[in-house]
């Protein structure tokens, strides 16, 4: 998982980020002056949307980061919310965390409010946790990874969640010996099913007593009297009504509580109001599970105990955020999931020297481990977004938007790196790890056409196997760097004309033991190398380059995987010039 080392990269970028520009890796949403990032980790089955305002990230600003774990059965999009249109799923209109966040941003003005929405592939944190052996460690890693993005702004954390999202909070508490000081608020929105006095009581009490800026808010309703489909909704001791009572009584031993009934609710709170339990009786046996969030529940969970509590809104009252619900919902494609580089990692020069005499198989292992650990220059993580209109097999035009590395995959730091050729198997393994894809020849052409820096291809005359040696890889990289500098290039600009692309093609299905290469465009746009699959899979020379694109693209504004497009009998032509779709869209490799 990404640690606080990400702060180094962010700090370098701060001077380039104005109040109106997105942070590194974020995309403007086009709505309410917000920016967003999606982090998806397929191997873990997790997906995160981070929503932040465009402004509020100057040197003296501070961030309040809300870790919001989704309820069972809901997607990020449904939890964020939008105005319903004909045919929309009703789940889009029951939580509106996006609009409630916008309300909060008008109230919380001393910190920059950022909300991270946490989803998993099972749409249930309890189910995900039970099926994930190292769930506690992964949960902590997710929180640390998100927090690391905002380290320059000294982030405070609020752990929040609805329904099964409470399991995420408890898993985090399981993973830490003591609740970190940066956690300033914990809120359970009808989600504390997993409360156990002996497991969580001491940690919560110790945390609450460690500072005056610690807030605990728990919302629940009497679910023990609900009959659903002829059966009790929960067991007598399994619901949040019962668990909240147990939790309240435990905490009240250390922090005496007052009690009052108001607005059909039972309020229990500490003398300084930092601790609140709000329980809703339920004589009619109704289900209020989602209403507790919809009726300003998220707003209250973030303002309880402060001078803003119950001002401009009422918990369990009418929506205070109706004017802040957007007509549409825009979620960006996920980012490439490349680990942060350890500052102590090898430089590109040292790495190339170390692998220079290794056999090909061992060399490829070292290349994979270096890249997989994040020993990649920072500028390659800032993908370039390209957009084009391409026709499908029927001639219907479609708008394709995709993200691509500005340059070829390299090992080392921003100050000392080397573009590294590798076998297609190694490249594919890294692409899958990062959530990326290799290019097609069609996109290779499109990248060249849109490149800001177009260099003249530089080649060596073949002499024996010299072009296959690491020494030649390094020599060619030095030549490219010389050309790049002479052209006035800046790292992060889209560059082309320096390598042949290792591409994905229908030829992989025909001969999986071959590597397919294409490109090395001349200044007139014509490629030196037509699509070619004559080399055996392990053949690598200095001219081969690996440029990853995000495996998720936007087709007419809708996220879709490159592999799915290539398999589609009509849409495949949007992304490739080949005559037929392909069922095999990646190179084989040993896992």
Secondary structure, DSSP 8 states (H G I E B T S, - for coil): ---TTHHHHHHHHHTT--TTS--TT-EE-SSTTEEEEEEEETTTTEEEEEEEESS--STT--EEEEEEE--TT--HHHHH-----TT--GGGGS--HHHHHHHHHHH--SSEEEEEEEEETTS-HHHHHHH-TTHHHHHHHHHHHHHHTTGGG--EEEEEEETTHHHHHHHHHHH-SS--TTEEEEEEES--TT--IIIIIHHHHHHHTT-TT-EEEEEEE-GGG-EETTEESS-TTTSHHHHHHHHHHHHHTTS-EEEEEETTEEEEEETTSSEEEEEE--TT----TTHHHHTTHHHHHHHTTSTTTTSS--TTSS-S-GGG--SS-----B--------TTS--HHHHHHHHTTS-HHHHHHHHHHHHHTT-S-GGGGS-EEEEEEEE-TTS-EEEEEEEE-SS--EEE-SSSEEE----HHHHHHHHHHHTEE-B-HHHHHHHHHH-SEE---------TTGGGSHHHHHHHHHHHHHHHHHTT--TTS-EESSSEEEB--THHHH-TTEEEEEEEE-TTS-EEEEEEEEEETT---TTEE---EESEEEETTEEEEHHHHHH-TTGGGGT--SSS--S--S-----
